[in-house]
Amino acid sequence: MPTKDEATGKGVIISEMIKPCQMCKYFVKSGDMKAFMGQCRLNPPEGENHWPKVGVDDWCGRHKTKPRSFHKNSY
């Protein structure tokens, strides 16, 4: 049975509900901006500074969306 959006009552595509790691506040991208991997900083490192490696499109059930940043215009 399809999941329904509570506000509209319409069906929701499951993949839209999954929040990828790249949108999580605990995700730190590795290398340059085109990198497809990063580190999950939700839990302490394992062993000698070994943060779990995750892909930008990976996901978990503990996702916390990054806060939006607002820049004040200087006049």
C-alpha positions in Angstrom: 0.0 0.0 0.0 1.5 3.4 -1.0 2.4 5.9 1.7 0.3 9.0 1.9 1.3 12.6 2.6 -0.6 13.6 5.7 -1.1 17.2 4.5 -2.4 16.4 1.0 -3.6 12.8 1.3 -1.8 12.0 -2.0 0.6 9.2 -2.5 4.3 9.9 -1.7 7.3 8.3 -3.5 9.3 6.5 -0.8 12.7 7.8 -2.1 11.6 11.4 -1.5 11.2 10.6 2.2 14.8 9.3 2.4 17.3 12.0 3.3 20.7 11.3 1.8 23.9 11.7 3.8 25.0 14.7 1.9 22.1 16.6 3.4 22.9 15.6 7.0 24.6 18.0 9.4 26.9 15.1 10.5 28.3 14.5 7.0 31.7 15.9 6.0 32.6 15.7 2.3 36.0 14.2 1.5 38.3 16.0 -0.9 37.0 18.3 -3.6 33.4 19.4 -4.2 32.9 16.7 -6.9 33.7 13.9 -4.4 31.1 11.2 -4.0 32.3 10.1 -0.6 32.5 11.6 2.9 32.6 10.8 6.6 29.8 10.4 9.0 30.5 12.4 12.2 27.4 11.3 14.1 29.4 9.0 16.4 33.0 9.1 17.7 35.7 7.8 15.4 36.4 4.1 15.5 40.0 3.3 16.5 42.7 5.8 15.4 40.6 8.7 13.9 38.7 6.4 11.6 35.3 8.0 10.8 32.9 5.8 9.0 33.0 6.4 5.2 29.7 7.0 3.5 28.5 7.9 0.0 26.7 11.2 -0.7 23.6 9.2 -1.6 23.7 6.8 1.3 21.2 7.2 4.1 20.4 6.1 7.6 17.5 6.4 10.1 19.3 8.9 12.2 19.5 11.7 9.7 19.5 15.3 11.0 19.1 17.9 8.2 21.8 20.6 8.0 20.6 24.0 9.3 20.1 26.6 6.6 22.6 29.4 6.6 21.5 32.9 6.0 23.9 35.6 5.0 23.1 39.2 6.0 23.5 41.6 3.1 25.9 44.5 3.9 24.8 47.8 2.6 
